[in-house]
Structures are given as C-alpha cells and as structure tokens.
C-alpha cells in the first residue's frame, strides 16, 4: 500500500478472452479507488446487471480492506493500521482492531519466517524515510535526494517483528518499540485479494479475474473450461509482454523496479528496499510469483526481489505449488523448475 498513485492499469496486464461458447458474456470493470492503484475486474455473467452486482460487492470488500490496512489515513469510527502506528504522547497504545487486521498480521509473521526476514511488516521506520524522499523527489525532481544512510541505519534498529505484539483473544495490537511503525505494502493487497477470492468461492461466484495493482487472482474456470491467458509486462517496455501464461484458478503477483521510483542524479531508485543493505536492490527488473494463494505470492515476490537467485530458487523449491520467474537487468529470464509449464505455447 505505497502512497504513490499508479497511472497504468497494473503490473500484470490481463488479455481479453474470446471464443467462449457459453451463453455468458465477458464484462470488464475498472476502478482507481483502492490501495492507491488501479483495479480491474473481468468476469463472465448472464447480464451486465448481474456483473455489476458482483462488482459492487467486490468493491465494498476492497474498500473495507483498504481502510483497515491503510497506514497513511485515519477513518472515523475505525481503528486501522494508521491508528496502530500512532503515538499517544510519545507512546504506542494497545489498540483493539478488526479481526481482519489480526489475521493479516499473523499471516505476515508467517511470511517473515518463510522468507528469512526479507518480507518484514515491521520495516516501516526505514520505508517511511524512503517514502518521504521519493515523494519529495517526484514532486521536486531538481531537488531529489537520497536518504542519509546513517538515518536509515538508525531506523533499522526499530524493525524487530517480535515487537509487534498480537493478542488473539482480545484482538489487540501493540508495538512494543515506540520508534517502530508498520508498513504492510508487501502483503496487504495480496492478502485482501485472497480473502475476497475466498468469499467469492463461498458465494459460488466463479469465472472472474481480479487484478489489484498487479496482484492477479483468478477465481474459477472460464465457462468454456479453457485456461485464462495472462501477460506479464516487459519491464523495459510495458506495452509488451515478457511472457504469456495460461492459468487456471490461481494467483500471479509481480514486483518490479520499473514502476514506483524516483530519479537522483540521473539514476532511478525504486521502492523495493533490501532489509540488509537498506537500499533498493538492483539484482532484478521484476520478479513474478505463481501460487494458489495471492497473499503468499505477494509476500514472496518482495522477498525474492531481495534475495540472491540461488536463495530465491531454494525457497520456491521448498514450497508446494509455488513457481517464479526473475527478469535480470540484462533482460535474461530465470525460472523455477515448473514455471515454464504455464508459458503459452508460441507455436
């Protein structure tokens, strides 16, 4: 949930679907209201009215998650993550929150352990410094500056995820370090999308794709039982695709260095900050993760961006049903063992 508005539709562009023999028709809906990015909903329905009703329910849930997980804005009558981060006379308080926040934070702690700490929601003190400099640099390009490294180093002392105290009985969150802040940008969208996909299955809503700022979730088969065709943007030319995939009910998330960045002395600095170096990692242009869980794919894509290729492939290989693709600065592509099985036959 980075506070930089995306003017393109997504990290991952969904291709149109044609040739369906079912009576259902394909409809598309766009919105820019949630998680500071573009959302696309594509689905098959018997009528525009039926599709609009489903989209309305999806948007209501996106709005709820957006407000709960927002670290930048407060909303009347809601204790959200902005409230959790807030200092009251210099102190954090134990904050009662919605169970949707509790569950997302618990999941985030699991991701932290699975990724060797490379996806860390407690990294907010460092990310906020970069966010401030990036925002200022975008608005004032002639005055763009890098953060002071000593400031980043000091802030990194306040990123221990064990200081995020969660009480599942009282549904409260407490930050034990008063210099700590949460930033759930590496997890929140994917988690929200996965929870909405779960709700859709419970409501027997099928034949849809949700694309929330590059977090793509396919919910159910197309009416003709054919695979969905999904394109991964080329980091060097976002009007083209680096790969076309054919997917069933699954999630695809891409983290890229080419979309959220600012320029200092002619060099671009993107938003994915390595927790070891405290600087943007330059090893990849993008990392795409396939999984049956959008939350897992979201958290992993950030972690893999900050790990070496060997370490990343080892983590992916250790997880059932997870595949990944890395695009290197020289445009070479690296794949996990099973990723190529999903690439569309170009013949």
MARKE-39139 format. One record per residue: x, y, z of N, C-alpha, C in turn. Coordinates in steps of 0.02 Angstrom, whole numbers, padded with zeros to 5 digits, always signed. Example, Ala and Ser with C-alpha at 12.3 -4.5 7.8 and 13.67 -1.06 7.14 Angstrom:
+00660-00284+00390+00615-00225+00390+00660-00165+00390 +00642-00112+00354+00684-00053+00357+00645+00002+00394 
***
This chain:
+00042-00059+00000+00000+00000+00000+00044+00063+00000 +00088+00068-00049+00132+00126-00054+00092+00186-00078 +00107+00245-00051+00066+00304-00065+00090+00338-00128 +00095+00301-00182+00111+00329-00248+00059+00303-00296 +00021+00349-00327-00035+00327-00370-00008+00299-00435 -00036+00243-00455-00015+00210-00517-00059+00235-00574 -00027+00260-00627-00064+00286-00684-00072+00234-00739 -00045+00174-00728-00057+00121-00776-00102+00070-00743 -00130+00026-00783-00182-00018-00756-00155-00070-00709 -00093-00094-00718-00068-00146-00674+00002-00165-00691 +00036-00200-00645+00100-00231-00659+00090-00286-00710 +00034-00321-00704+00019-00377-00747-00045-00361-00785 -00041-00365-00850-00099-00348-00891-00135-00411-00911 -00201-00411-00904-00241-00469-00921-00265-00461-00993 -00253-00513-01032-00276-00512-01101-00351-00524-01105 -00381-00498-01157-00452-00511-01169-00464-00585-01183 -00524-00607-01168-00542-00677-01179-00593-00680-01235 -00581-00723-01283-00626-00728-01340-00643-00800-01354 -00692-00810-01396-00707-00877-01420-00745-00919-01371 -00776-00890-01319-00813-00929-01270-00880-00951-01300 -00895-01016-01294-00956-01043-01323-01015-01040-01275 -01003-01018-01213-01057-01015-01163-01104-00957-01178 -01164-00960-01149-01212-00905-01155-01188-00844-01115 -01145-00855-01066-01121-00800-01026-01076-00754-01068 -01079-00690-01052-01038-00641-01087-00982-00615-01041 -00929-00591-01073-00873-00563-01035-00885-00488-01024 -00875-00466-00961-00881-00396-00943-00818-00373-00906 -00805-00309-00910-00745-00281-00878-00763-00217-00840 -00732-00210-00782-00745-00152-00739-00678-00126-00714 -00669-00059-00714-00608-00028-00690-00624+00020-00633 -00578+00025-00585-00583+00074-00532-00514+00093-00507 -00508+00153-00479-00443+00177-00453-00448+00196-00379 -00496+00167-00343-00513+00191-00277-00480+00154-00219 -00444+00099-00232-00422+00057-00177-00347+00043-00180 -00315+00045-00123-00244+00030-00116-00200+00073-00161 -00225+00133-00177-00186+00182-00216-00159+00154-00281 -00200+00114-00314-00180+00084-00377-00242+00069-00419 -00232+00044-00478-00287+00027-00522-00312-00044-00508 -00377-00052-00512-00408-00118-00505-00448-00134-00568 -00438-00194-00593-00477-00219-00650-00514-00282-00628 -00579-00285-00643-00618-00345-00631-00645-00369-00698 -00628-00430-00716-00654-00461-00777-00693-00523-00756 -00754-00529-00784-00794-00587-00765-00845-00606-00817 -00868-00667-00814-00921-00692-00858-00987-00693-00818 -01038-00665-00848-01104-00662-00815-01159-00666-00867 -01220-00680-00843-01277-00684-00888-01300-00616-00913 -01283-00563-00876-01304-00496-00895-01258-00444-00864 -01261-00383-00891-01224-00327-00863-01246-00314-00791 -01311-00320-00779-01338-00308-00712-01309-00357-00661 -01306-00421-00680-01278-00471-00635-01205-00457-00621 -01167-00440-00674-01096-00424-00666-01086-00363-00621 -01127-00311-00631-01121-00250-00591-01134-00263-00517 -01182-00308-00503-01196-00325-00433-01137-00359-00400 -01105-00405-00437-01046-00439-00410-00990-00388-00399 -00979-00344-00448-00926-00293-00442-00939-00248-00382 -01002-00231-00370-01019-00189-00313-01000-00221-00247 -01012-00286-00242-00994-00322-00181-00919-00328-00173 -00884-00340-00229-00811-00344-00227-00782-00277-00206 -00807-00223-00235-00782-00157-00217-00795-00139-00144 -00852-00160-00118-00866-00147-00047-00815-00181-00003 -00795-00241-00021-00745-00277+00018-00675-00246+00008 -00659-00226-00053-00596-00191-00064-00592-00127-00023 -00647-00091-00020-00650-00029+00019-00637-00043+00093 -00668-00097+00118-00658-00114+00188-00586-00131+00203 -00556-00173+00163-00486-00192+00174-00439-00132+00164 -00453-00092+00114-00412-00032+00102-00411+00013+00164 -00467+00024+00194-00471+00068+00253-00437+00035+00314 -00447-00029+00323-00418-00063+00381-00342-00065+00377 -00314-00075+00317-00242-00085+00309-00205-00021+00292 -00240+00035+00288-00209+00099+00270-00165+00125+00327 -00102+00138+00312-00057+00165+00364-00051+00241+00360 -00081+00271+00308-00072+00343+00297-00133+00384+00318 -00191+00354+00320-00252+00393+00334-00293+00361+00389 -00327+00405+00427-00374+00382+00478-00445+00388+00451 -00489+00347+00477-00560+00347+00458-00602+00347+00521 -00653+00388+00520-00695+00395+00579-00727+00329+00598 -00721+00312+00662-00752+00251+00687-00714+00187+00674 -00653+00192+00645-00613+00133+00628-00545+00137+00661 -00526+00085+00696-00456+00077+00718-00420+00037+00663 -00380+00071+00624-00344+00038+00570-00270+00038+00585 -00228+00022+00536-00156+00019+00548-00127+00088+00559 -00159+00140+00533-00138+00208+00549-00145+00220+00624 -00200+00195+00653-00210+00201+00725-00158+00163+00764 -00142+00102+00740-00091+00061+00774-00024+00096+00773 -00006+00128+00718+00059+00163+00712+00062+00228+00752 +00005+00255+00770+00002+00321+00801+00034+00321+00870 +00067+00376+00886+00094+00387+00953+00047+00431+00993 +00035+00411+01055-00006+00450+01101+00041+00475+01156 +00058+00541+01152+00107+00570+01198+00173+00530+01196 +00193+00514+01135+00258+00480+01125+00257+00406+01137 +00199+00377+01150+00194+00306+01166+00143+00271+01120 +00159+00209+01101+00108+00168+01069+00060+00142+01121 -00002+00131+01100-00052+00101+01143-00072+00033+01117 -00099-00008+01160-00130-00070+01139-00197-00053+01107 -00204-00070+01042-00262-00047+01003-00307-00107+00986 -00371-00103+01005-00418-00155+00981-00433-00145+00907 -00429-00198+00868-00438-00192+00796-00484-00247+00770 -00507-00238+00709-00547-00288+00674-00506-00353+00666 -00540-00409+00669-00506-00473+00662-00470-00479+00594 -00493-00443+00544-00460-00445+00478-00389-00417+00482 -00378-00371+00528-00310-00346+00539-00268-00398+00576 -00297-00428+00628-00262-00479+00666-00238-00535+00621 -00283-00561+00581-00267-00618+00538-00214-00600+00486 -00217-00540+00458-00167-00519+00409-00098-00512+00442 -00096-00486+00503-00032-00478+00538-00003-00546+00557 -00045-00592+00578-00021-00660+00593+00008-00693+00530 -00027-00684+00474-00001-00711+00411+00066-00678+00394 +00072-00614+00406+00134-00577+00391+00192-00603+00432 +00179-00623+00493+00233-00653+00534+00254-00720+00506 +00207-00758+00479+00224-00821+00447+00268-00809+00385 +00250-00759+00345+00290-00742+00286+00360-00720+00305 +00365-00682+00358+00431-00660+00383+00476-00720+00395 +00450-00771+00428+00489-00831+00442+00505-00871+00380 +00458-00875+00334+00468-00914+00272+00518-00881+00225 +00528-00815+00232+00570-00779+00185+00635-00753+00217 +00653-00782+00274+00716-00763+00307+00716-00688+00325 +00658-00661+00339+00653-00592+00360+00653-00542+00304 +00650-00565+00241+00653-00519+00184+00585-00489+00167 +00532-00512+00198+00467-00477+00195+00448-00463+00267 +00456-00400+00286+00450-00381+00357+00403-00321+00364 +00343-00333+00391+00295-00279+00401+00317-00230+00455 +00369-00248+00494+00395-00203+00546+00449-00157+00520 +00457-00154+00454+00511-00116+00421+00490-00044+00406 +00434-00023+00435+00405+00041+00418+00449+00101+00433 +00489+00099+00486+00531+00156+00503+00582+00171+00447 +00606+00119+00414+00652+00128+00357+00614+00149+00294 +00559+00114+00281+00521+00128+00220+00491+00197+00220 +00473+00223+00279+00444+00290+00283+00495+00343+00263 +00558+00332+00278+00611+00379+00258+00617+00379+00182 +00619+00320+00152+00621+00316+00080+00558+00346+00048 +00501+00333+00078+00438+00359+00051+00439+00435+00050 +00463+00466+00104+00466+00539+00108+00512+00567+00054 +00570+00537+00045+00617+00562-00005+00591+00549-00076 +00559+00492-00087+00532+00477-00153+00476+00525-00171 +00431+00537-00124+00375+00582-00137+00401+00652-00152 +00450+00676-00112+00478+00742-00123+00515+00745-00190 +00551+00691-00207+00589+00690-00269+00545+00689-00331 +00488+00656-00326+00441+00654-00383+00410+00723-00393 +00393+00757-00338+00363+00823-00343+00414+00877-00360 +00477+00867-00339+00530+00917-00349+00591+00882-00378 +00589+00861-00442+00643+00820-00470+00711+00855-00469 +00713+00921-00472+00776+00956-00471+00807+00958-00401 +00768+00939-00350+00792+00939-00281+00792+00868-00251 +00786+00818-00293+00782+00749-00269+00847+00728-00236 +00841+00696-00178+00900+00674-00141+00888+00603-00113 +00944+00569-00101+00940+00504-00067+00937+00515+00008 +00907+00469+00044+00908+00473+00117+00979+00468+00144 +00990+00498+00201+01054+00492+00234+01061+00420+00261 +01116+00388+00244+01123+00317+00263+01124+00307+00338 +01153+00354+00374+01155+00347+00448+01085+00350+00477 +01041+00390+00446+00971+00393+00468+00936+00326+00454 +00949+00297+00396+00921+00232+00380+00946+00179+00428 +01010+00181+00443+01040+00132+00489+01009+00137+00558 +01000+00198+00582+00968+00208+00647+00896+00182+00647 +00861+00197+00593+00791+00174+00588+00786+00098+00586 +00836+00066+00557+00835-00007+00551+00839-00042+00618 +00859-00007+00670+00861-00035+00737+00791-00045+00766 +00741-00017+00732+00672-00019+00757+00627-00061+00712 +00653-00119+00690+00617-00160+00642+00610-00233+00664 +00614-00244+00729+00609-00312+00755+00536-00334+00756 +00519-00383+00715+00449-00403+00709+00422-00433+00774 +00467-00455+00819+00444-00480+00884+00416-00425+00928 +00428-00363+00910+00399-00306+00947+00328-00291+00925 +00303-00329+00876+00232-00324+00857+00194-00375+00899 +00160-00351+00950+00127-00394+00998+00053-00401+00980 +00033-00462+00965-00036-00475+00944-00070-00519+00996 -00127-00495+01020-00168-00534+01067-00229-00559+01030 -00230-00624+01015-00285-00652+00975-00349-00660+01015 -00344-00659+01082-00404-00666+01123-00439-00598+01130 -00400-00546+01138-00430-00479+01145-00434-00442+01078 -00403-00472+01026-00400-00439+00960-00368-00370+00965 -00309-00368+00994-00272-00305+01001-00203-00311+00971 -00175-00253+00952-00107-00248+00926-00071-00194+00966 -00008-00210+00983+00033-00162+01020+00104-00164+00993 +00132-00107+00979+00202-00102+00957+00245-00085+01017 +00286-00133+01036+00325-00126+01098+00381-00074+01092 +00401-00059+01030+00453-00008+01018+00418+00055+00994 +00427+00109+01030+00392+00172+01013+00420+00205+00951 +00477+00182+00926+00505+00209+00864+00487+00165+00803 +00445+00115+00815+00426+00068+00762+00362+00090+00728 +00358+00076+00664+00294+00083+00627+00286+00023+00581 +00224+00006+00567+00210-00049+00521+00202-00022+00451 +00224-00061+00402+00211-00049+00331+00194-00116+00300 +00132-00124+00280+00109-00189+00255+00103-00191+00179 +00139-00146+00147+00135-00141+00074+00155-00203+00037 +00196-00245+00067+00218-00306+00033+00169-00364+00041 +00116-00353+00080+00071-00408+00096-00003-00390+00087 -00021-00328+00103-00092-00309+00113-00135-00321+00052 -00113-00299-00007-00154-00308-00067-00167-00381-00081 -00113-00420-00080-00120-00491-00095-00164-00526-00045 -00158-00507+00019-00199-00539+00070-00273-00520+00060 -00286-00456+00047-00355-00434+00036-00386-00470-00024 -00347-00475-00078-00372-00508-00138-00388-00581-00124 -00345-00614-00086-00356-00685-00071-00418-00694-00027 -00429-00649+00020-00489-00653+00063-00553-00642+00022 -00548-00598-00027-00606-00586-00071-00618-00647-00115 -00564-00678-00140-00572-00738-00180-00604-00794-00139 -00585-00799-00076-00615-00849-00032-00689-00837-00024 -00708-00774-00014-00779-00756-00008-00816-00772-00073 -00786-00759-00130-00819-00773-00194-00833-00847-00202 -00786-00888-00183-00797-00961-00188-00854-00982-00142 -00857-00953-00081-00910-00969-00034-00978-00948-00062 -00980-00896-00103-01042-00871-00133-01055-00902-00202 -01013-00951-00221-01019-00984-00286-01013-00934-00344 -00971-00884-00336-00957-00836-00389-00893-00860-00424 -00899-00875-00488-00843-00906-00524-00836-00875-00593 -00778-00886-00624-00766-00859-00690-00746-00785-00689 -00704-00766-00641-00684-00697-00632-00608-00693-00624 -00581-00635-00644-00512-00616-00628-00513-00549-00592 -00478-00547-00536-00467-00483-00501-00394-00464-00512 -00383-00402-00530-00315-00376-00540-00309-00311-00501 -00281-00315-00441-00274-00256-00398-00201-00235-00398 -00184-00189-00442-00116-00163-00446-00063-00215-00457 -00078-00265-00500-00028-00316-00514-00037-00379-00473 -00082-00377-00425-00099-00438-00388-00158-00471-00424 -00144-00521-00464-00194-00552-00505-00219-00616-00471 -00285-00621-00465-00315-00682-00437-00370-00707-00483 -00361-00767-00508-00413-00799-00548-00458-00838-00501 -00523-00828-00507-00571-00862-00465-00616-00904-00509 -00601-00968-00513-00642-01014-00552-00626-01016-00625 -00652-01066-00659-00639-01076-00730-00680-01029-00773 -00657-01019-00835-00699-00987-00885-00757-01034-00901 -00812-01007-00925-00870-01050-00941-00855-01105-00991 -00807-01093-01037-00790-01144-01087-00735-01192-01063 -00714-01183-00999-00664-01226-00968-00594-01218-00997 -00585-01169-01040-00519-01154-01066-00479-01117-01013 -00412-01118-01020-00370-01081-00974-00376-01006-00988 -00363-00967-00936-00358-00895-00943-00289-00878-00970 -00284-00827-01013-00220-00804-01038-00201-00739-01003 -00143-00740-00970-00120-00683-00931-00050-00663-00954 -00040-00598-00965+00025-00574-00987+00063-00540-00931 +00128-00553-00927+00172-00519-00879+00208-00464-00917 +00201-00403-00892+00230-00345-00926+00305-00352-00935 +00329-00327-00991+00401-00321-01003+00426-00259-00965 +00473-00267-00917+00496-00210-00878+00527-00154-00920 +00551-00171-00979+00582-00120-01022+00534-00089-01072 +00475-00118-01078+00425-00091-01125+00357-00117-01102 +00323-00078-01061+00262-00101-01029+00203-00108-01077 +00214-00092-01141+00162-00104-01191+00167-00175-01219 +00220-00210-01201+00230-00278-01224+00233-00325-01164 +00239-00390-01178+00238-00440-01125+00301-00483-01129 +00330-00495-01071+00389-00536-01069+00372-00610-01073 +00312-00627-01049+00287-00695-01056+00211-00694-01057 +00181-00742-01091+00109-00754-01088+00098-00821-01053 +00055-00822-01004+00042-00882-00965-00030-00905-00975 -00040-00969-00970-00107-00997-00971-00120-01028-00902 -00170-01001-00868-00180-01016-00797-00252-01036-00783 -00259-01078-00733-00324-01093-00703-00332-01053-00639 -00373-01079-00593-00385-01045-00529-00320-01038-00490 -00292-00978-00488-00226-00967-00459-00213-00893-00451 -00155-00876-00423-00135-00807-00413-00068-00795-00447 -00059-00735-00474+00004-00714-00504+00018-00643-00480 +00076-00634-00450+00095-00568-00424+00165-00550-00450 +00172-00489-00474+00237-00464-00499+00259-00404-00457 +00322-00406-00435+00355-00348-00405+00407-00324-00453 +00406-00258-00468+00451-00232-00518+00486-00169-00497 +00545-00158-00527+00585-00098-00512+00568-00041-00559 +00521-00051-00605+00511-00005-00661+00450+00040-00653 +00414+00035-00598+00352+00073-00594+00351+00126-00539 +00369+00108-00479+00372+00157-00424+00445+00174-00411 +00466+00232-00433+00535+00252-00424+00540+00328-00429 +00598+00353-00409+00614+00423-00423+00686+00427-00444 +00707+00484-00470+00772+00490-00502+00816+00540-00464 +00876+00519-00448+00925+00562-00414+00989+00561-00455 +01011+00619-00479+01072+00625-00519+01073+00576-00578 +01015+00571-00611+01010+00530-00670+01000+00456-00659 +00996+00434-00596+00987+00363-00581+00920+00351-00548 +00885+00299-00568+00820+00282-00539+00828+00240-00476 +00788+00257-00426+00788+00220-00363+00716+00197-00350 +00705+00131-00351+00637+00105-00345+00619+00094-00271 +00559+00068-00261+00529+00066-00194+00541+00001-00155 +00573-00049-00186+00583-00113-00152+00651-00110-00116 +00649-00103-00051+00709-00089-00012+00734-00154+00021 +00798-00168+00010+00829-00228+00038+00840-00218+00114 +00816-00263+00156+00823-00254+00228+00895-00260+00253 +00939-00290+00213+01009-00294+00233+01048-00231+00214 +01040-00209+00151+01079-00151+00128+01043-00085+00142 +00977-00088+00154+00934-00029+00164+00929+00014+00102 +00947-00015+00045+00945+00019-00020+00903-00022-00068 +00879+00009-00123+00843-00030-00174+00889-00084-00204 +00864-00144-00207+00903-00199-00236+00906-00192-00312 +00965-00203-00342+00974-00193-00414+00984-00259-00451 +00968-00315-00419+00982-00380-00450+00932-00399-00505 +00871-00370-00502+00818-00391-00548+00778-00330-00572 +00747-00339-00631+00698-00289-00654+00628-00306-00629 +00614-00371-00624+00550-00392-00596+00554-00464-00573 +00509-00481-00527+00502-00550-00504+00427-00565-00503 +00408-00620-00535+00338-00641-00537+00330-00708-00501 +00278-00714-00461+00266-00774-00421+00197-00802-00437 +00196-00867-00451+00133-00904-00460+00119-00946-00398 +00056-00945-00376+00037-00984-00318-00038-00993-00319 -00064-01036-00276-00137-01041-00269-00161-00993-00215 -00116-00950-00189-00133-00903-00136-00103-00835-00152 -00146-00785-00162-00123-00719-00180-00081-00686-00125 -00099-00698-00063-00061-00669-00007+00010-00696-00005 +00017-00761-00014+00083-00792-00016+00123-00766-00075 +00092-00762-00134+00127-00738-00193+00150-00666-00184 +00109-00625-00153+00127-00555-00141+00188-00549-00096 +00184-00583-00038+00240-00580+00009+00304-00609-00020 +00298-00663-00058+00357-00695-00088+00389-00652-00141 +00349-00617-00181+00377-00578-00236+00425-00525-00210 +00408-00493-00154+00453-00444-00124+00516-00477-00097 +00507-00532-00062+00565-00567-00033+00613-00591-00087 +00586-00621-00140+00629-00647-00193+00667-00591-00228 +00637-00532-00230+00670-00475-00261+00734-00456-00222 +00733-00470-00156+00789-00450-00114+00838-00507-00099 +00824-00567-00123+00868-00624-00112+00909-00638-00175 +00965-00673-00166+01003-00696-00224+00961-00746-00263 +00979-00757-00325+00942-00803-00367+00944-00873-00337 +01001-00894-00313+01007-00961-00283+00964-00968-00221 +00965-00917-00178+00924-00919-00118+00850-00919-00135 +00831-00877-00184+00762-00873-00204+00736-00938-00233 +00776-00969-00276+00755-01033-00305+00749-01087-00252 +00791-01084-00202+00787-01133-00148+00723-01125-00108 +00703-01063-00094+00641-01051-00057+00581-01074-00098 +00581-01057-00163+00525-01077-00206+00519-01153-00210 +00576-01187-00217+00576-01260-00222+00551-01293-00158 +00557-01258-00102+00536-01287-00038+00460-01282-00027 +00425-01246-00071+00354-01234-00062+00313-01269-00116 +00264-01307-00096+00220-01341-00144+00177-01291-00181 +00171-01301-00247+00126-01260-00287+00149-01189-00299 +00213-01175-00288+00240-01107-00299+00292-01109-00355 +00287-01062-00402+00336-01055-00455+00354-00981-00463 +00411-00967-00494+00432-00897-00500+00473-00886-00563 +00473-00823-00585+00514-00801-00642+00549-00737-00623 +00614-00733-00637+00654-00674-00624+00675-00643-00690 +00668-00577-00698+00694-00542-00756+00755-00502-00732 +00814-00519-00759+00876-00488-00738+00889-00423-00776 +00935-00381-00751+00949-00317-00784+00970-00323-00858 +00999-00380-00876+01019-00391-00946+00962-00421-00987 +00901-00422-00958+00840-00448-00988+00837-00524-00991 +00888-00557-00966+00886-00630-00963+00832-00651-00912 +00799-00706-00926+00748-00732-00882+00771-00796-00848 +00757-00801-00784+00771-00861-00746+00705-00888-00720 +00699-00954-00716+00635-00984-00697+00646-01036-00642 +00596-01044-00600+00595-01102-00556+00580-01163-00598 +00586-01221-00568+00584-01284-00605+00521-01293-00646 +00462-01273-00619+00400-01287-00653+00367-01228-00687 +00398-01170-00685+00366-01110-00712+00350-01115-00786 +00395-01144-00824+00386-01147-00897+00325-01189-00917 +00301-01230-00871+00242-01270-00887+00180-01227-00898 +00182-01164-00874+00125-01120-00881+00131-01071-00939 +00190-01069-00971+00201-01022-01025+00162-01045-01087 +00127-00997-01118+00086-01012-01176+00128-01035-01234 +00107-01088-01266+00141-01116-01325+00139-01064-01380 +00198-01042-01402+00203-00989-01453+00195-01015-01524 +00188-01080-01533+00182-01109-01599+00117-01090-01632 
***
